[in-house]
Each structure stands twice: as structure tokens, then as C-alpha cells.
Amino acid sequence: MRRLSRATAAIEKGAVIVCMALVLGLVLLNVVTRSINYSLFWVDEAAVFAMVWGCFIGASLLVHQRMDFAVTLLTDPLPDRLRHGARVLVDALVLGFGALMVVLCWWWFDLPTLVAQNWNLQAFFEVNYNGIYMDRPTTVNLPKWPFFLVMPWFALTSTIHATANLLEDLAALRSGEAFAERQEAEV
């Protein structure tokens, strides 16, 4: 599981770099086009979508790197065994959140109903009143659902990372080994 988590993290690192470069490029394009009085209205919305993708992919990567937010006020004074147990509990909660997100994304995209309606978007909407495949952004002339694909990606990859972290911490708890330390973000 740790190998799968590492491979996924490698893909995510590249994806975050691409997303942030895209945000930078789109913002610079916006500055240039506005300065010559030729605004491209879709650029703002595209930059927002790129930033959202970068944030969700980056959040999953942070779970892999154990750089997620942690409030250790209650756990720091605990004896080692209890502190390690609390960490396993937190890992289990993160895994539960990821698994819940997978289920919610499955319900939201509702592919079985879409297939049952022969990929007819209007019939799909009439069956479950879910307009995910019919919604369009305000200025970007594309359907919204491809932009929403970051949600199932985040759900799946954060579940993979959380599972790897939980298994690693359970093994360390059983063997009495030291836990992999949380990294601190450099600001």
C-alpha cells in the first residue's frame, strides 16, 4: 500500500506543479490582455478552476507527506503509547473521511443511472434531478463535470494515502517502533 501511495504522490507532485504554473500563466495572461484593453473573460474562471484543482490535489499530497494540520495540545502531554494510539485514531478518521468522500462522489456522479439512461443527460436529470452533467460555467464554454473530477480524484487518493499511513502506524504501534514524524511546512 505504501508503494501505491508513493506512486500516487509522484503523480500528484507533477499535477500540483502543472496546476500552479497554469494559475500563474493565466493570471499573467489576464494582466497582459487587460493592459492592452483586450480582456479575455474566461481567464479568471479558468484560473480559479486551476487553483481549485491544485488545492485538492495538494491536500491529498499533504496526507501522504503527513503534513496535514495537527493540533497536538492534548496529545503532546500523553505517554508514548497513548499518543501513538491517538495518532492511529486520527489516521482512521482521515481514512473514514476519504472513504466517505468516495461514496459521496459515487452518488454525485451517479454513473449507473447515467448508463441506464443511455448517456442521455436530460433523461438522467429527469430521473434524479442531478444537473452535474448539464451545468456549465459562466464564461468557460465547457461543461462543469470535467472540472468536478478533482473531487473523486481527491477522495480516492487521500483514501490511498490514509490507508498507507494507518497501516504503517498500526505496524509501528504493534512492534513498538518509532512513528514516522509529521513534517512541518516551511513558510
Residue pairs with C-beta under 8 A, 6 or more apart in sequence:
1 160
1 163
1 164
1 167
2 164
2 167
2 168
4 160
4 164
5 64
5 160
5 161
5 163
5 164
5 165
6 64
8 60
8 64
8 157
8 160
8 161
9 61
9 64
9 65
9 161
12 57
12 58
12 60
12 61
12 64
12 157
13 61
15 53
15 54
15 57
16 54
16 57
16 58
16 61
19 50
19 51
19 53
19 54
19 57
20 54
22 47
22 50
23 47
23 50
23 51
23 54
26 43
26 46
26 47
26 50
27 47
29 40
29 43
30 39
30 40
30 43
30 44
30 47
33 39
33 40
33 43
41 139
42 139
42 140
42 141
44 139
45 137
45 138
45 139
45 140
46 140
49 137
49 140
49 147
52 147
52 150
53 147
53 150
56 150
56 151
56 153
56 154
57 150
57 153
57 154
57 157
59 154
59 158
60 153
60 154
60 157
60 158
60 161
62 68
63 94
63 98
63 158
63 161
63 162
63 165
64 161
64 164
64 165
65 183
66 165
66 180
66 181
66 182
66 183
67 182
67 183
67 184
67 185
68 94
68 182
70 90
70 182
74 86
75 82
75 83
75 86
75 87
76 83
78 86
84 169
84 172
84 173
84 179
85 173
87 169
87 179
88 166
88 169
88 170
88 173
91 162
91 165
91 166
91 169
92 166
94 158
94 162
94 165
94 166
95 159
95 162
95 163
95 166
97 158
97 162
98 155
98 156
98 158
98 159
98 161
98 162
99 159
101 151
101 154
101 155
101 158
101 159
102 152
102 155
102 156
102 159
104 155
105 151
105 152
105 155
106 152
108 130
108 132
108 148
108 151
109 132
109 145
109 148
109 152
110 124
110 128
110 130
110 132
113 124
113 127
113 128
114 121
114 124
114 133
117 123
117 124
117 127
121 133
121 134
122 134
124 130
124 133
125 131
125 133
125 134
132 144
132 145
132 148
133 143
133 145
134 143
135 143
135 144
135 145
136 142
136 143
136 144
137 144
137 147
168 180
169 179
169 180
171 177
172 178
172 179
172 180
173 179
